[in-house]
Amino acid sequence: MSSTPLSSLKKKKRAADKKTHELFVELNELIVEKDHEMRWKERARWIKFEEDVEEETDRWGKPHVASLSFRSLLELRRTITHGAILLDLEQNTLPGIAHLVVETLIISDQIRAEDRPSVLRALLLKHSHPSDLKHRFHRYQSSGSLHGSFNHNHVQETNLPLVAEEHDENHDNKGPVYDPKQDVFVSLFKSLHPLPPEHHPAAAGSMKLLAKIPKGAEAVIVLVGCVEFLEQPAMAFVRLSEAVLLESVLEVPVPVRFIFVLLGPSQSNVDYHEIGRSFATLMSDKNFHEVAYFADDRQDLLNGINEFLDCSIVIPPSDVEGKDLLKTVADFQKQLLRKRKEREGKKHQSMYGVEQDSK
């Protein structure tokens, strides 16, 4: 009989079963309409390259290489350093994921316990996309209702504990267990997302986009925005154990594997949109998204960001009159990428040599 703990065996099996997929990334931002109603609005998407929604026309711009500010990348690294990291969650519904995220944000002292219903409701707000027909939009909950209609007392009326007690290995990094008997979360989600995917008005338009996405791809949903009821920015990175289709969230029916959430007050001097773009661009990078799939902890993600920074270039803030001057930048980056491949090649060779010696 082996003395290896069951939790270690499960982790080894998960590692053996893991494989990477191409990623479709969608950036959604929490916006407030003129009538003070709130919703998630798609701002950009990545199928290898970035495509942005033009604010004037509400249409998609042309695909382009994403350009990021160095500050936003440093802010992203800082938020991941202090944020909540939930790896291999075994959940298959948005209410279940949102509940675990909120409870983990409380445990990590990023939000107060009294912020629980407001943050939960924000995570479950309706999503809209440029391809949606505007006259088919449903009514959204107002920012005031984030405090009022779904208050803490309403949650307690279920007479069920918000966090189920744990007595097994799930206590390590998966956070609290979501109780599926808490119908209040499911009914809330359904009330905010009344349309099933097959009846969505943009279903025909989404098929064109789906044809551009590689077969077998999985999705990353990035949620960022300002909420004035929080005292400080709160961040969570989620990797699901299995990719799942989340109703009415993405523009296309692609199973979601990763979720990144960043919410906070507007006076915190944090550019939530740019940090969201930075994370989305990281996930569209082949090397980093492999890190995201195989990461065992927070440090693995931070190492991946550092590697990305090592191969990125900062252009000084000067007037560039001709595009020809930028060619040297492209050549310099090619040298950086070539050195990276050489380092990886030497690393694999040394590891292979160690294996041969051990044999």
MIVEX-61807 format. One record per residue (C-alpha): residue number from 1; residue in one letter; x, y, z. Coordinates in steps of 0.5 Angstrom, whole numbers. Layout:
<site seq="NUM" type="a" east="X" north="Y" up="Z"/>
...
# end
This chain:
<site seq="1" type="m" east="0" north="0" up="0"/>
<site seq="2" type="s" east="3" north="7" up="-2"/>
<site seq="3" type="s" east="3" north="12" up="4"/>
<site seq="4" type="t" east="2" north="18" up="-1"/>
<site seq="5" type="p" east="-4" north="22" up="1"/>
<site seq="6" type="l" east="-10" north="22" up="-4"/>
<site seq="7" type="s" east="-10" north="29" up="-5"/>
<site seq="8" type="s" east="-3" north="29" up="-8"/>
<site seq="9" type="l" east="-5" north="23" up="-12"/>
<site seq="10" type="k" east="-11" north="27" up="-15"/>
<site seq="11" type="k" east="-6" north="33" up="-16"/>
<site seq="12" type="k" east="-1" north="28" up="-20"/>
<site seq="13" type="k" east="-7" north="26" up="-24"/>
<site seq="14" type="r" east="-10" north="33" up="-26"/>
<site seq="15" type="a" east="-3" north="35" up="-28"/>
<site seq="16" type="a" east="-2" north="29" up="-33"/>
<site seq="17" type="d" east="-9" north="30" up="-36"/>
<site seq="18" type="k" east="-8" north="37" up="-37"/>
<site seq="19" type="k" east="-7" north="40" up="-44"/>
<site seq="20" type="t" east="-7" north="47" up="-47"/>
<site seq="21" type="h" east="-12" north="50" up="-52"/>
<site seq="22" type="e" east="-12" north="56" up="-56"/>
<site seq="23" type="l" east="-15" north="62" up="-53"/>
<site seq="24" type="f" east="-21" north="67" up="-54"/>
<site seq="25" type="v" east="-21" north="72" up="-50"/>
<site seq="26" type="e" east="-26" north="77" up="-48"/>
<site seq="27" type="l" east="-26" north="84" up="-44"/>
<site seq="28" type="n" east="-32" north="86" up="-41"/>
<site seq="29" type="e" east="-32" north="93" up="-37"/>
<site seq="30" type="l" east="-38" north="95" up="-32"/>
<site seq="31" type="i" east="-41" north="101" up="-35"/>
<site seq="32" type="v" east="-46" north="106" up="-32"/>
<site seq="33" type="e" east="-52" north="108" up="-37"/>
<site seq="34" type="k" east="-55" north="115" up="-37"/>
<site seq="35" type="d" east="-61" north="112" up="-33"/>
<site seq="36" type="h" east="-56" north="110" up="-27"/>
<site seq="37" type="e" east="-57" north="103" up="-30"/>
<site seq="38" type="m" east="-51" north="98" up="-30"/>
<site seq="39" type="r" east="-48" north="92" up="-34"/>
<site seq="40" type="w" east="-42" north="89" up="-37"/>
<site seq="41" type="k" east="-40" north="91" up="-44"/>
<site seq="42" type="e" east="-36" north="88" up="-49"/>
<site seq="43" type="r" east="-30" north="93" up="-50"/>
<site seq="44" type="a" east="-25" north="88" up="-54"/>
<site seq="45" type="r" east="-23" north="81" up="-56"/>
<site seq="46" type="w" east="-17" north="77" up="-58"/>
<site seq="47" type="i" east="-16" north="72" up="-63"/>
<site seq="48" type="k" east="-9" north="72" up="-63"/>
<site seq="49" type="f" east="-9" north="80" up="-64"/>
<site seq="50" type="e" east="-13" north="85" up="-61"/>
<site seq="51" type="e" east="-20" north="88" up="-64"/>
<site seq="52" type="d" east="-23" north="94" up="-60"/>
<site seq="53" type="v" east="-30" north="96" up="-60"/>
<site seq="54" type="e" east="-30" north="104" up="-63"/>
<site seq="55" type="e" east="-34" north="108" up="-58"/>
<site seq="56" type="e" east="-37" north="113" up="-64"/>
<site seq="57" type="t" east="-40" north="107" up="-68"/>
<site seq="58" type="d" east="-40" north="101" up="-63"/>
<site seq="59" type="r" east="-37" north="97" up="-68"/>
<site seq="60" type="w" east="-31" north="93" up="-69"/>
<site seq="61" type="g" east="-24" north="96" up="-71"/>
<site seq="62" type="k" east="-19" north="92" up="-75"/>
<site seq="63" type="p" east="-15" north="87" up="-71"/>
<site seq="64" type="h" east="-8" north="90" up="-69"/>
<site seq="65" type="v" east="-2" north="88" up="-65"/>
<site seq="66" type="a" east="-4" north="90" up="-58"/>
<site seq="67" type="s" east="1" north="96" up="-55"/>
<site seq="68" type="l" east="1" north="96" up="-47"/>
<site seq="69" type="s" east="4" north="101" up="-42"/>
<site seq="70" type="f" east="9" north="99" up="-38"/>
<site seq="71" type="r" east="5" north="102" up="-32"/>
<site seq="72" type="s" east="-1" north="98" up="-33"/>
<site seq="73" type="l" east="4" north="91" up="-33"/>
<site seq="74" type="l" east="7" north="93" up="-27"/>
<site seq="75" type="e" east="0" north="94" up="-24"/>
<site seq="76" type="l" east="-2" north="88" up="-26"/>
<site seq="77" type="r" east="3" north="84" up="-23"/>
<site seq="78" type="r" east="2" north="88" up="-17"/>
<site seq="79" type="t" east="-5" north="86" up="-17"/>
<site seq="80" type="i" east="-4" north="79" up="-18"/>
<site seq="81" type="t" east="2" north="79" up="-12"/>
<site seq="82" type="h" east="-4" north="81" up="-7"/>
<site seq="83" type="g" east="-10" north="78" up="-10"/>
<site seq="84" type="a" east="-14" north="72" up="-10"/>
<site seq="85" type="i" east="-12" north="66" up="-14"/>
<site seq="86" type="l" east="-17" north="60" up="-15"/>
<site seq="87" type="l" east="-14" north="54" up="-19"/>
<site seq="88" type="d" east="-18" north="48" up="-22"/>
<site seq="89" type="l" east="-24" north="50" up="-19"/>
<site seq="90" type="e" east="-30" north="45" up="-20"/>
<site seq="91" type="q" east="-35" north="49" up="-22"/>
<site seq="92" type="n" east="-40" north="49" up="-28"/>
<site seq="93" type="t" east="-45" north="55" up="-27"/>
<site seq="94" type="l" east="-43" north="63" up="-26"/>
<site seq="95" type="p" east="-47" north="63" up="-20"/>
<site seq="96" type="g" east="-43" north="58" up="-16"/>
<site seq="97" type="i" east="-36" north="61" up="-19"/>
<site seq="98" type="a" east="-38" north="68" up="-17"/>
<site seq="99" type="h" east="-40" north="66" up="-10"/>
<site seq="100" type="l" east="-33" north="62" up="-9"/>
<site seq="101" type="v" east="-30" north="69" up="-12"/>
<site seq="102" type="v" east="-34" north="73" up="-7"/>
<site seq="103" type="e" east="-32" north="69" up="-1"/>
<site seq="104" type="t" east="-25" north="68" up="-3"/>
<site seq="105" type="l" east="-24" north="76" up="-3"/>
<site seq="106" type="i" east="-27" north="76" up="4"/>
<site seq="107" type="i" east="-22" north="71" up="6"/>
<site seq="108" type="s" east="-16" north="75" up="3"/>
<site seq="109" type="d" east="-19" north="82" up="6"/>
<site seq="110" type="q" east="-20" north="85" up="0"/>
<site seq="111" type="i" east="-27" north="86" up="1"/>
<site seq="112" type="r" east="-31" north="87" up="7"/>
<site seq="113" type="a" east="-36" north="82" up="9"/>
<site seq="114" type="e" east="-42" north="87" up="8"/>
<site seq="115" type="d" east="-40" north="88" up="1"/>
<site seq="116" type="r" east="-41" north="81" up="-1"/>
<site seq="117" type="p" east="-48" north="82" up="-4"/>
<site seq="118" type="s" east="-46" north="88" up="-8"/>
<site seq="119" type="v" east="-40" north="85" up="-11"/>
<site seq="120" type="l" east="-44" north="78" up="-12"/>
<site seq="121" type="r" east="-50" north="82" up="-16"/>
<site seq="122" type="a" east="-44" north="86" up="-20"/>
<site seq="123" type="l" east="-41" north="79" up="-22"/>
<site seq="124" type="l" east="-48" north="77" up="-24"/>
<site seq="125" type="l" east="-50" north="83" up="-28"/>
<site seq="126" type="k" east="-52" north="82" up="-35"/>
<site seq="127" type="h" east="-47" north="82" up="-41"/>
<site seq="128" type="s" east="-48" north="86" up="-48"/>
<site seq="129" type="h" east="-44" north="86" up="-54"/>
<site seq="130" type="p" east="-44" north="90" up="-60"/>
<site seq="131" type="s" east="-47" north="85" up="-64"/>
<site seq="132" type="d" east="-53" north="85" up="-60"/>
<site seq="133" type="l" east="-60" north="88" up="-62"/>
<site seq="134" type="k" east="-61" north="94" up="-58"/>
<site seq="135" type="h" east="-68" north="94" up="-58"/>
<site seq="136" type="r" east="-68" north="87" up="-55"/>
<site seq="137" type="f" east="-64" north="89" up="-49"/>
<site seq="138" type="h" east="-67" north="87" up="-42"/>
<site seq="139" type="r" east="-68" north="92" up="-36"/>
<site seq="140" type="y" east="-61" north="92" up="-32"/>
<site seq="141" type="q" east="-61" north="93" up="-25"/>
<site seq="142" type="s" east="-59" north="100" up="-22"/>
<site seq="143" type="s" east="-53" north="102" up="-18"/>
<site seq="144" type="g" east="-57" north="103" up="-13"/>
<site seq="145" type="s" east="-60" north="96" up="-13"/>
<site seq="146" type="l" east="-53" north="93" up="-12"/>
<site seq="147" type="h" east="-54" north="96" up="-5"/>
<site seq="148" type="g" east="-61" north="95" up="-4"/>
<site seq="149" type="s" east="-66" north="90" up="-7"/>
<site seq="150" type="f" east="-61" north="84" up="-6"/>
<site seq="151" type="n" east="-58" north="86" up="1"/>
<site seq="152" type="h" east="-55" north="81" up="6"/>
<site seq="153" type="n" east="-62" north="80" up="10"/>
<site seq="154" type="h" east="-65" north="77" up="3"/>
<site seq="155" type="v" east="-59" north="72" up="3"/>
<site seq="156" type="q" east="-60" north="70" up="10"/>
<site seq="157" type="e" east="-67" north="68" up="9"/>
<site seq="158" type="t" east="-65" north="62" up="5"/>
<site seq="159" type="n" east="-63" north="59" up="12"/>
<site seq="160" type="l" east="-57" north="56" up="9"/>
<site seq="161" type="p" east="-50" north="57" up="11"/>
<site seq="162" type="l" east="-46" north="62" up="6"/>
<site seq="163" type="v" east="-40" north="57" up="6"/>
<site seq="164" type="a" east="-41" north="50" up="7"/>
<site seq="165" type="e" east="-36" north="47" up="12"/>
<site seq="166" type="e" east="-30" north="43" up="10"/>
<site seq="167" type="h" east="-27" north="37" up="12"/>
<site seq="168" type="d" east="-22" north="35" up="6"/>
<site seq="169" type="e" east="-17" north="37" up="2"/>
<site seq="170" type="n" east="-21" north="42" up="-1"/>
<site seq="171" type="h" east="-19" north="47" up="4"/>
<site seq="172" type="d" east="-12" north="48" up="1"/>
<site seq="173" type="n" east="-13" north="53" up="-5"/>
<site seq="174" type="k" east="-20" north="52" up="-7"/>
<site seq="175" type="g" east="-24" north="57" up="-3"/>
<site seq="176" type="p" east="-30" north="55" up="0"/>
<site seq="177" type="v" east="-35" north="50" up="-2"/>
<site seq="178" type="y" east="-41" north="53" up="-6"/>
<site seq="179" type="d" east="-48" north="50" up="-4"/>
<site seq="180" type="p" east="-52" north="48" up="-10"/>
<site seq="181" type="k" east="-58" north="48" up="-6"/>
<site seq="182" type="q" east="-58" north="56" up="-5"/>
<site seq="183" type="d" east="-63" north="57" up="-10"/>
<site seq="184" type="v" east="-63" north="64" up="-9"/>
<site seq="185" type="f" east="-56" north="65" up="-13"/>
<site seq="186" type="v" east="-59" north="61" up="-19"/>
<site seq="187" type="s" east="-66" north="65" up="-19"/>
<site seq="188" type="l" east="-62" north="71" up="-19"/>
<site seq="189" type="f" east="-58" north="69" up="-25"/>
<site seq="190" type="k" east="-64" north="67" up="-29"/>
<site seq="191" type="s" east="-67" north="74" up="-27"/>
<site seq="192" type="l" east="-61" north="77" up="-30"/>
<site seq="193" type="h" east="-60" north="73" up="-36"/>
<site seq="194" type="p" east="-67" north="71" up="-39"/>
<site seq="195" type="l" east="-65" north="69" up="-46"/>
<site seq="196" type="p" east="-62" north="62" up="-47"/>
<site seq="197" type="p" east="-57" north="62" up="-52"/>
<site seq="198" type="e" east="-60" north="59" up="-58"/>
<site seq="199" type="h" east="-66" north="65" up="-58"/>
<site seq="200" type="h" east="-60" north="70" up="-57"/>
<site seq="201" type="p" east="-61" north="76" up="-63"/>
<site seq="202" type="a" east="-54" north="76" up="-64"/>
<site seq="203" type="a" east="-54" north="68" up="-66"/>
<site seq="204" type="a" east="-53" north="69" up="-73"/>
<site seq="205" type="g" east="-48" north="74" up="-73"/>
<site seq="206" type="s" east="-44" north="70" up="-68"/>
<site seq="207" type="m" east="-43" north="64" up="-72"/>
<site seq="208" type="k" east="-38" north="69" up="-77"/>
<site seq="209" type="l" east="-34" north="70" up="-71"/>
<site seq="210" type="l" east="-34" north="63" up="-69"/>
<site seq="211" type="a" east="-31" north="61" up="-75"/>
<site seq="212" type="k" east="-25" north="65" up="-74"/>
<site seq="213" type="i" east="-24" north="62" up="-67"/>
<site seq="214" type="p" east="-19" north="55" up="-68"/>
<site seq="215" type="k" east="-23" north="49" up="-66"/>
<site seq="216" type="g" east="-23" north="46" up="-59"/>
<site seq="217" type="a" east="-21" north="53" up="-57"/>
<site seq="218" type="e" east="-23" north="55" up="-50"/>
<site seq="219" type="a" east="-25" north="62" up="-47"/>
<site seq="220" type="v" east="-22" north="67" up="-42"/>
<site seq="221" type="i" east="-27" north="72" up="-39"/>
<site seq="222" type="v" east="-24" north="79" up="-36"/>
<site seq="223" type="l" east="-28" north="83" up="-32"/>
<site seq="224" type="v" east="-26" north="90" up="-30"/>
<site seq="225" type="g" east="-30" north="96" up="-27"/>
<site seq="226" type="c" east="-31" north="101" up="-22"/>
<site seq="227" type="v" east="-36" north="100" up="-16"/>
<site seq="228" type="e" east="-36" north="106" up="-11"/>
<site seq="229" type="f" east="-38" north="101" up="-5"/>
<site seq="230" type="l" east="-31" north="98" up="-5"/>
<site seq="231" type="e" east="-26" north="102" up="-1"/>
<site seq="232" type="q" east="-20" north="99" up="-5"/>
<site seq="233" type="p" east="-19" north="95" up="-11"/>
<site seq="234" type="a" east="-20" north="87" up="-11"/>
<site seq="235" type="m" east="-18" north="82" up="-16"/>
<site seq="236" type="a" east="-19" north="75" up="-17"/>
<site seq="237" type="f" east="-16" north="70" up="-22"/>
<site seq="238" type="v" east="-20" north="63" up="-23"/>
<site seq="239" type="r" east="-18" north="57" up="-27"/>
<site seq="240" type="l" east="-23" north="52" up="-28"/>
<site seq="241" type="s" east="-22" north="45" up="-27"/>
<site seq="242" type="e" east="-26" north="44" up="-34"/>
<site seq="243" type="a" east="-28" north="49" up="-39"/>
<site seq="244" type="v" east="-35" north="50" up="-38"/>
<site seq="245" type="l" east="-40" north="54" up="-43"/>
<site seq="246" type="l" east="-43" north="60" up="-39"/>
<site seq="247" type="e" east="-50" north="62" up="-41"/>
<site seq="248" type="s" east="-51" north="69" up="-44"/>
<site seq="249" type="v" east="-44" north="71" up="-42"/>
<site seq="250" type="l" east="-39" north="71" up="-48"/>
<site seq="251" type="e" east="-41" north="73" up="-55"/>
<site seq="252" type="v" east="-40" north="66" up="-58"/>
<site seq="253" type="p" east="-41" north="59" up="-55"/>
<site seq="254" type="v" east="-34" north="58" up="-53"/>
<site seq="255" type="p" east="-33" north="54" up="-46"/>
<site seq="256" type="v" east="-30" north="58" up="-41"/>
<site seq="257" type="r" east="-23" north="56" up="-37"/>
<site seq="258" type="f" east="-20" north="63" up="-34"/>
<site seq="259" type="i" east="-24" north="68" up="-31"/>
<site seq="260" type="f" east="-20" north="75" up="-29"/>
<site seq="261" type="v" east="-24" north="80" up="-24"/>
<site seq="262" type="l" east="-22" north="87" up="-22"/>
<site seq="263" type="l" east="-26" north="91" up="-19"/>
<site seq="264" type="g" east="-25" north="98" up="-14"/>
<site seq="265" type="p" east="-27" north="105" up="-13"/>
<site seq="266" type="s" east="-25" north="110" up="-18"/>
<site seq="267" type="q" east="-21" north="115" up="-14"/>
<site seq="268" type="s" east="-16" north="109" up="-13"/>
<site seq="269" type="n" east="-12" north="112" up="-19"/>
<site seq="270" type="v" east="-12" north="105" up="-22"/>
<site seq="271" type="d" east="-14" north="104" up="-30"/>
<site seq="272" type="y" east="-18" north="98" up="-29"/>
<site seq="273" type="h" east="-19" north="98" up="-37"/>
<site seq="274" type="e" east="-11" north="98" up="-38"/>
<site seq="275" type="i" east="-10" north="93" up="-33"/>
<site seq="276" type="g" east="-16" north="89" up="-36"/>
<site seq="277" type="r" east="-12" north="90" up="-43"/>
<site seq="278" type="s" east="-6" north="88" up="-40"/>
<site seq="279" type="f" east="-8" north="81" up="-37"/>
<site seq="280" type="a" east="-12" north="80" up="-44"/>
<site seq="281" type="t" east="-6" north="81" up="-48"/>
<site seq="282" type="l" east="-2" north="76" up="-43"/>
<site seq="283" type="m" east="-7" north="71" up="-44"/>
<site seq="284" type="s" east="-7" north="71" up="-52"/>
<site seq="285" type="d" east="1" north="70" up="-52"/>
<site seq="286" type="k" east="3" north="63" up="-53"/>
<site seq="287" type="n" east="8" north="63" up="-48"/>
<site seq="288" type="f" east="4" north="66" up="-42"/>
<site seq="289" type="h" east="-2" north="62" up="-43"/>
<site seq="290" type="e" east="2" north="56" up="-43"/>
<site seq="291" type="v" east="4" north="58" up="-36"/>
<site seq="292" type="a" east="-3" north="60" up="-34"/>
<site seq="293" type="y" east="-5" north="52" up="-36"/>
<site seq="294" type="f" east="0" north="49" up="-32"/>
<site seq="295" type="a" east="1" north="54" up="-26"/>
<site seq="296" type="d" east="1" north="51" up="-19"/>
<site seq="297" type="d" east="1" north="57" up="-15"/>
<site seq="298" type="r" east="1" north="65" up="-15"/>
<site seq="299" type="q" east="9" north="65" up="-16"/>
<site seq="300" type="d" east="8" north="61" up="-23"/>
<site seq="301" type="l" east="4" north="66" up="-25"/>
<site seq="302" type="l" east="9" north="72" up="-23"/>
<site seq="303" type="n" east="14" north="68" up="-26"/>
<site seq="304" type="g" east="10" north="68" up="-33"/>
<site seq="305" type="i" east="9" north="76" up="-32"/>
<site seq="306" type="n" east="17" north="77" up="-31"/>
<site seq="307" type="e" east="18" north="73" up="-37"/>
<site seq="308" type="f" east="13" north="77" up="-41"/>
<site seq="309" type="l" east="17" north="83" up="-39"/>
<site seq="310" type="d" east="23" north="80" up="-41"/>
<site seq="311" type="c" east="21" north="80" up="-48"/>
<site seq="312" type="s" east="17" north="86" up="-48"/>
<site seq="313" type="i" east="20" north="93" up="-51"/>
<site seq="314" type="v" east="19" north="100" up="-47"/>
<site seq="315" type="i" east="19" north="106" up="-53"/>
<site seq="316" type="p" east="21" north="112" up="-50"/>
<site seq="317" type="p" east="16" north="118" up="-50"/>
<site seq="318" type="s" east="19" north="122" up="-56"/>
<site seq="319" type="d" east="16" north="124" up="-62"/>
<site seq="320" type="v" east="17" north="119" up="-68"/>
<site seq="321" type="e" east="17" north="122" up="-75"/>
<site seq="322" type="g" east="18" north="116" up="-79"/>
<site seq="323" type="k" east="15" north="109" up="-79"/>
<site seq="324" type="d" east="22" north="107" up="-81"/>
<site seq="325" type="l" east="25" north="109" up="-74"/>
<site seq="326" type="l" east="21" north="103" up="-71"/>
<site seq="327" type="k" east="24" north="98" up="-75"/>
<site seq="328" type="t" east="30" north="98" up="-71"/>
<site seq="329" type="v" east="25" north="96" up="-65"/>
<site seq="330" type="a" east="22" north="90" up="-69"/>
<site seq="331" type="d" east="29" north="88" up="-70"/>
<site seq="332" type="f" east="31" north="88" up="-63"/>
<site seq="333" type="q" east="25" north="85" up="-60"/>
<site seq="334" type="k" east="27" north="79" up="-65"/>
<site seq="335" type="q" east="33" north="78" up="-62"/>
<site seq="336" type="l" east="30" north="78" up="-55"/>
<site seq="337" type="l" east="25" north="73" up="-58"/>
<site seq="338" type="r" east="31" north="69" up="-61"/>
<site seq="339" type="k" east="35" north="69" up="-54"/>
<site seq="340" type="r" east="29" north="67" up="-50"/>
<site seq="341" type="k" east="28" north="60" up="-55"/>
<site seq="342" type="e" east="36" north="59" up="-54"/>
<site seq="343" type="r" east="35" north="59" up="-47"/>
<site seq="344" type="e" east="29" north="55" up="-47"/>
<site seq="345" type="g" east="33" north="50" up="-52"/>
<site seq="346" type="k" east="39" north="50" up="-47"/>
<site seq="347" type="k" east="34" north="48" up="-41"/>
<site seq="348" type="h" east="31" north="43" up="-44"/>
<site seq="349" type="q" east="38" north="40" up="-46"/>
<site seq="350" type="s" east="40" north="40" up="-39"/>
<site seq="351" type="m" east="34" north="37" up="-37"/>
<site seq="352" type="y" east="35" north="31" up="-42"/>
<site seq="353" type="g" east="42" north="30" up="-40"/>
<site seq="354" type="v" east="40" north="30" up="-32"/>
<site seq="355" type="e" east="35" north="24" up="-34"/>
<site seq="356" type="q" east="40" north="20" up="-38"/>
<site seq="357" type="d" east="45" north="21" up="-33"/>
<site seq="358" type="s" east="40" north="18" up="-28"/>
<site seq="359" type="k" east="38" north="12" up="-32"/>
# end
